[in-house]
Amino acid sequence: MAETPDPTSLAEFARRHDPDRFLCALFAPAGSREAIFTLIAFNHELARAREAAREPMMVLIRLQWWRDAVEEAVAGKPARRHEVAGPLSRAIGAGSLDPAALLALIEAREADETGEEAVPLLERLRGTAGGLAAATGRLLGAPDTSSEGLRQIGTAYGVAGTLRSLPALAAQGRDPLPEGEDPVRAGQALARKGLEVLESGRKLLASLPSRAVAAALPGVLARRDLQRVLRPDWQPGAPAAPRGAGDRLAVTWAGLRGRA
């Protein structure tokens, strides 16, 4: 039988690899947190596929491995021996995670590899970061009418994350900004677009139940990050500042109020 980490280990995995979403997950009902940590860990493994294998074909093979893991869990087969595949199989079996949503996250990553140049950045982020936010809301019991708003908020968080990661992306030979344009102007134009998407998403979430607010909390960080990019002294090549007390307090205040 495959070994699976206990919830504490899974939470630590999420905290270590995705501290932003881990912090937001702490404001979800206690009984839902393990499923959210599993979803965060699953998303991390999908994102890591490109970091671990630079060649598109190898990335697709890694993503197929996760597709098989999801489909095997749906079929009731034993979980694969992996620190995330075990909890993932258990969550699918318990009905905590929607297999269709998980497969959609994989498909978004596959599209990223097979047609990256043809697919606009915002559309790709809508499928990845946006899809993750929508899936989180679903497992927290958010109504279907909230899905689009959460997807837009997740997309905005993806935009902010992309801008925070520009130096790392450049080191990998990946530049999401338009070629030939001034990087500061291009980055700030993207930030303004991200803020527009964020505001559009927030307007759609007027009736989001407080139990699902954790799914929207990344938008709090997105707003702060995107506003930093619009400052006159922003430089795309400079490493992003580490999260500070202000960021954590902003999330905490929104989480305690139940409004993002």
C-alpha positions as CSV (number, residue, x, y, z in Angstrom):
1,M,0.0,0.0,0.0
2,A,1.3,3.5,-0.8
3,E,2.4,5.6,2.1
4,T,0.5,8.8,2.6
5,P,1.6,11.7,4.8
6,D,-0.6,12.7,7.8
7,P,-2.4,16.0,7.6
8,T,0.3,17.8,9.5
9,S,2.9,16.7,6.9
10,L,0.6,17.7,4.1
11,A,0.1,21.1,5.6
12,E,3.9,21.5,5.9
13,F,4.3,20.6,2.3
14,A,1.8,23.3,1.3
15,R,3.4,25.9,3.6
16,R,6.8,25.2,2.3
17,H,6.0,25.2,-1.4
18,D,3.1,27.7,-1.6
19,P,3.1,29.9,1.5
20,D,0.6,32.4,0.1
21,R,-2.2,29.9,-0.6
22,F,-1.3,28.0,2.6
23,L,-1.9,31.2,4.6
24,C,-5.2,31.7,2.8
25,A,-6.3,28.1,3.5
26,L,-6.0,28.7,7.2
27,F,-9.2,30.7,7.0
28,A,-11.2,27.8,5.6
29,P,-13.3,25.6,7.9
30,A,-11.0,23.2,9.7
31,G,-12.6,20.1,8.2
32,S,-11.8,21.4,4.7
33,R,-8.2,22.3,5.1
34,E,-6.7,19.0,4.4
35,A,-8.4,18.9,1.0
36,I,-7.2,22.4,0.3
37,F,-3.6,21.5,1.3
38,T,-3.9,18.5,-1.1
39,L,-5.1,20.7,-3.9
40,I,-2.3,23.2,-3.3
41,A,0.3,20.3,-3.3
42,F,-1.2,18.9,-6.5
43,N,-1.0,22.3,-8.2
44,H,2.6,22.6,-7.0
45,E,3.5,19.3,-8.6
46,L,1.9,20.3,-11.9
47,A,3.8,23.6,-11.9
48,R,7.0,21.8,-11.0
49,A,6.8,19.6,-14.1
50,R,8.2,22.4,-16.2
51,E,11.0,23.2,-13.7
52,A,12.0,19.6,-13.4
53,A,12.0,18.9,-17.2
54,R,12.7,21.7,-19.6
55,E,11.9,19.8,-22.7
56,P,8.2,20.1,-23.6
57,M,7.8,16.3,-24.2
58,M,9.2,15.5,-20.8
59,V,6.9,18.0,-19.2
60,L,4.0,16.4,-20.9
61,I,5.1,12.9,-19.7
62,R,5.2,14.2,-16.1
63,L,1.7,15.8,-16.5
64,Q,0.4,12.5,-18.0
65,W,1.7,10.8,-14.8
66,W,-0.6,13.0,-12.8
67,R,-3.5,12.4,-15.2
68,D,-3.0,8.7,-14.7
69,A,-2.9,9.2,-10.9
70,V,-6.2,11.0,-10.9
71,E,-7.9,8.5,-13.2
72,E,-6.6,5.6,-11.2
73,A,-8.0,7.1,-8.1
74,V,-11.4,7.6,-9.8
75,A,-11.3,3.9,-10.8
76,G,-10.6,2.9,-7.2
77,K,-7.1,1.6,-7.8
78,P,-4.3,1.8,-5.2
79,A,-2.6,5.2,-4.9
80,R,0.8,5.7,-6.4
81,R,3.8,5.8,-4.1
82,H,4.3,9.6,-3.9
83,E,3.9,12.0,-1.0
84,V,1.1,13.9,-2.9
85,A,-0.5,11.1,-4.9
86,G,-1.5,9.3,-1.8
87,P,-3.5,12.2,-0.2
88,L,-4.8,13.1,-3.7
89,S,-6.2,9.6,-4.1
90,R,-7.7,9.6,-0.7
91,A,-9.4,13.0,-1.3
92,I,-10.8,11.9,-4.6
93,G,-12.1,8.7,-3.0
94,A,-13.8,10.7,-0.2
95,G,-15.4,13.0,-2.7
96,S,-13.5,16.1,-1.3
97,L,-11.9,16.9,-4.7
98,D,-13.6,16.9,-8.1
99,P,-11.7,14.8,-10.6
100,A,-12.9,16.9,-13.5
101,A,-11.5,20.1,-11.9
102,L,-8.2,18.3,-11.3
103,L,-8.0,17.1,-14.9
104,A,-8.8,20.6,-16.1
105,L,-5.8,21.9,-14.2
106,I,-3.6,19.3,-16.0
107,E,-5.1,20.2,-19.3
108,A,-4.3,23.9,-18.7
109,R,-0.7,23.0,-18.1
110,E,-0.6,20.8,-21.2
111,A,-1.9,23.6,-23.3
112,D,0.9,25.7,-21.8
113,E,3.4,23.3,-23.3
114,T,1.8,22.6,-26.7
115,G,0.8,26.1,-27.7
116,E,2.4,28.6,-25.3
117,E,3.2,31.2,-28.0
118,A,-0.3,31.0,-29.4
119,V,-2.2,31.3,-26.1
120,P,-2.3,34.7,-24.5
121,L,-0.8,34.9,-21.0
122,L,-4.1,35.9,-19.3
123,E,-5.9,33.0,-20.9
124,R,-3.2,30.5,-19.7
125,L,-3.4,32.0,-16.2
126,R,-7.2,31.7,-16.3
127,G,-6.8,27.9,-16.7
128,T,-4.0,27.5,-14.1
129,A,-4.2,29.9,-11.2
130,G,-7.8,30.8,-12.1
131,G,-8.8,27.2,-12.3
132,L,-7.2,26.5,-8.9
133,A,-9.2,29.3,-7.2
134,A,-12.4,28.0,-8.7
135,A,-11.6,24.5,-7.6
136,T,-10.9,25.7,-4.1
137,G,-14.2,27.5,-4.0
138,R,-16.0,24.4,-5.2
139,L,-14.6,22.2,-2.4
140,L,-15.6,24.9,0.1
141,G,-19.2,24.8,-1.0
142,A,-19.2,28.1,-2.9
143,P,-22.2,28.3,-5.3
144,D,-21.7,27.7,-9.0
145,T,-22.5,31.4,-9.5
146,S,-19.2,32.2,-7.7
147,S,-17.1,30.2,-10.0
148,E,-16.4,32.9,-12.6
149,G,-15.6,35.5,-9.9
150,L,-13.1,33.2,-8.2
151,R,-11.6,32.3,-11.5
152,Q,-11.0,35.9,-12.3
153,I,-9.5,36.6,-8.8
154,G,-7.2,33.5,-9.3
155,T,-6.2,34.8,-12.7
156,A,-5.2,38.2,-11.2
157,Y,-3.2,36.4,-8.5
158,G,-1.5,34.5,-11.4
159,V,-0.6,37.8,-13.0
160,A,0.8,39.1,-9.8
161,G,2.8,35.9,-9.3
162,T,4.2,36.2,-12.9
163,L,5.4,39.7,-12.3
164,R,6.9,38.7,-8.9
165,S,8.7,35.9,-10.7
166,L,10.2,37.8,-13.7
167,P,13.8,37.3,-12.6
168,A,13.4,33.6,-12.1
169,L,11.5,33.2,-15.3
170,A,14.3,35.1,-17.2
171,A,16.8,32.7,-15.7
172,Q,14.8,29.8,-17.2
173,G,14.7,31.5,-20.6
174,R,11.0,32.4,-20.3
175,D,9.9,36.0,-20.7
176,P,6.2,36.6,-20.4
177,L,6.4,40.3,-21.4
178,P,6.0,41.3,-25.0
179,E,9.3,41.2,-26.9
180,G,10.7,44.5,-28.0
181,E,8.7,46.6,-25.5
182,D,10.1,48.5,-22.6
183,P,9.9,46.0,-19.8
184,V,8.8,48.5,-17.2
185,R,5.9,49.8,-19.3
186,A,5.0,46.3,-20.4
187,G,5.0,45.0,-16.8
188,Q,3.0,47.9,-15.5
189,A,0.5,47.5,-18.3
190,L,0.1,43.9,-17.3
191,A,-0.3,44.9,-13.7
192,R,-3.1,47.3,-14.6
193,K,-4.8,44.6,-16.6
194,G,-4.5,42.3,-13.6
195,L,-6.1,44.9,-11.4
196,E,-9.0,45.2,-13.8
197,V,-9.5,41.4,-13.8
198,L,-9.3,41.4,-10.0
199,E,-12.0,44.1,-9.6
200,S,-14.2,42.4,-12.1
201,G,-13.9,39.2,-10.1
202,R,-14.6,40.9,-6.8
203,K,-17.8,42.4,-8.2
204,L,-19.0,38.9,-9.1
205,L,-18.5,37.7,-5.6
206,A,-20.9,39.9,-3.7
207,S,-22.7,36.8,-2.4
208,L,-19.7,34.6,-1.6
209,P,-20.5,32.7,1.6
210,S,-18.0,33.3,4.4
211,R,-17.1,29.6,4.6
212,A,-15.6,29.9,1.1
213,V,-13.7,33.2,1.6
214,A,-10.4,31.3,1.7
215,A,-10.7,30.7,-2.0
216,A,-10.8,34.5,-2.7
217,L,-8.1,35.6,-0.2
218,P,-5.2,35.3,-2.8
219,G,-6.9,38.4,-4.3
220,V,-5.8,40.4,-1.3
221,L,-2.2,39.6,-2.0
222,A,-2.7,40.1,-5.7
223,R,-3.9,43.6,-5.2
224,R,-0.9,44.5,-3.0
225,D,1.6,43.0,-5.4
226,L,0.1,44.6,-8.5
227,Q,0.0,48.0,-6.8
228,R,3.7,47.6,-6.0
229,V,4.4,47.1,-9.7
230,L,2.7,50.4,-10.5
231,R,5.1,52.3,-8.2
232,P,7.6,54.6,-10.1
233,D,10.6,52.7,-8.7
234,W,9.5,49.2,-9.8
235,Q,12.2,47.3,-11.7
236,P,11.3,44.0,-13.5
237,G,14.7,42.6,-13.0
238,A,14.8,43.1,-9.2
239,P,13.9,40.2,-7.0
240,A,10.5,40.5,-5.3
241,A,10.5,41.6,-1.7
242,P,9.7,38.8,0.7
243,R,6.3,38.7,2.2
244,G,6.1,41.1,5.2
245,A,3.8,41.6,8.1
246,G,1.7,44.0,6.1
247,D,0.8,41.3,3.6
248,R,0.0,38.7,6.3
249,L,-2.1,41.2,8.3
250,A,-4.1,42.2,5.2
251,V,-5.0,38.5,4.5
252,T,-5.7,37.9,8.2
253,W,-8.0,40.9,8.5
254,A,-9.9,39.9,5.3
255,G,-10.1,36.3,6.5
256,L,-11.4,37.2,9.9
257,R,-14.1,39.5,8.4
258,G,-15.0,36.8,5.9
259,R,-14.7,39.2,3.0
260,A,-12.0,39.3,0.4
